[in-house]
Amino acid sequence: MKLGIIRCMQTEDYCPGTRDFKTIREKLGVFEGVEEDIELVGFCSCGGCPGKRAVLRARLLVERGADTIAFASCIQKGTPIGYPCPFAKKMKELIEKDLGGKVRLLDYTH
């Protein structure tokens, strides 16, 4: 699996992604049961509310080899700030529409 992660820009000051990287390395969370190697090809933010750059960032991740894009848990679950993204569903819809069958989307990381 060649993985790109899109994270919430609001959490960048609170979280350096350490838990995401550990989750990938130890194949926990959404990666539990993944038998193939996981290569992280990129880790970027959505571009800020309302996720206005998420589609462009997803395209860049795919251009750099990602076959899977995960929304970091800060988007869907609101960790560590306790506030899930109100635009998460729309971001996912727009990325699915733009990239179609080119990429698998995961709703969270850990």
N, C-alpha and C positions, 0 to 999 in steps of 0.2 A: 504494500500500500504506500502510495506517495501522497502525503498528507499536507494540506494547508489549513491553518487555523485563522479564523476571523474572530477577533475579540472586541469587547466594548471599549471604546475610546475613553469613556468616563472612569474606567477602572485602572487605567495605565499607571496612575500615581499610587495605587494601592497594591498592585499585583504585578510582579515581573514575569508571570507565567510559569513559575517554578512547579506548581502542582500539575499543570497541564503536561509539562515535560516529564515529570515523574510518572504520571498516568500512562503516557505513551510508552516510556521505557519499561514499565512493569506490566503493561497491558492490563490495566484496570479500567474501571468505568465503562465507557462506551466501547473501549478496545478489548474488553474481556472476550476471550474466545477467538480473537484474530490470530490465525496461525502464521500468516506471512510476516515478513519483516516490515516494520513501519519506518519510513524515511520522512522526516519533517522537511518539507521544501520551502515553507514560509510561515511566518507568524506576523499578522498585521491587524490593525484595528478596522472597524467598520467605517471610519472617517468622521464619526460624530453624528449626533442626532440630526435627523431621523434615519441614520444608517445610509446616508446619501451617497457614500462611495463604496458600499458593499459589493455592488455588481462589478464595478471596475476592479476592485481588489480581488474578487473571485476570478475574474478573467486573468489577471496577472498571475495568480497562483496556478491556474491551469496552464498558462503559457510557460510557466517554469516547471511543469511536469506533474502537478497535483492531479490525481485521479479521484481524490476524496477531499471534501472540505468539511471541517467541523466548526460549528459555532461554539466558541468557548463557553464554559458554564456561566460566565458572568452575563452572557446575553440571555440565555433561557432561564437560568436559576437565580440570577442576581447576585451571585457571590463575587466579591466579598462585601459589596455595599448594601446588600439586602433589597435591591430594587431591580427586578427583571426588566429587560428592555420592552417597552410597549410597542416597538416597531419590529420585533423579531419575526413574527409571522409574515409581515409584508416583505421584509428583507429576503426571507427564504423563498417566498413566491416569486419575487423579481429575479433572484439568482436562478431558480429552476426554469423560469421562462427564458432567460437569456442563454443559459448553458445547456438546457435540455438534457439529453442523455450522456453528455460528455463527462459528468462528474457525479459522484455519490455524495449526498449531504447528510451530515450527522448533526443532531439537534443539540448536543452538549459534549463535553469531554469527560468530566468527573462528577 
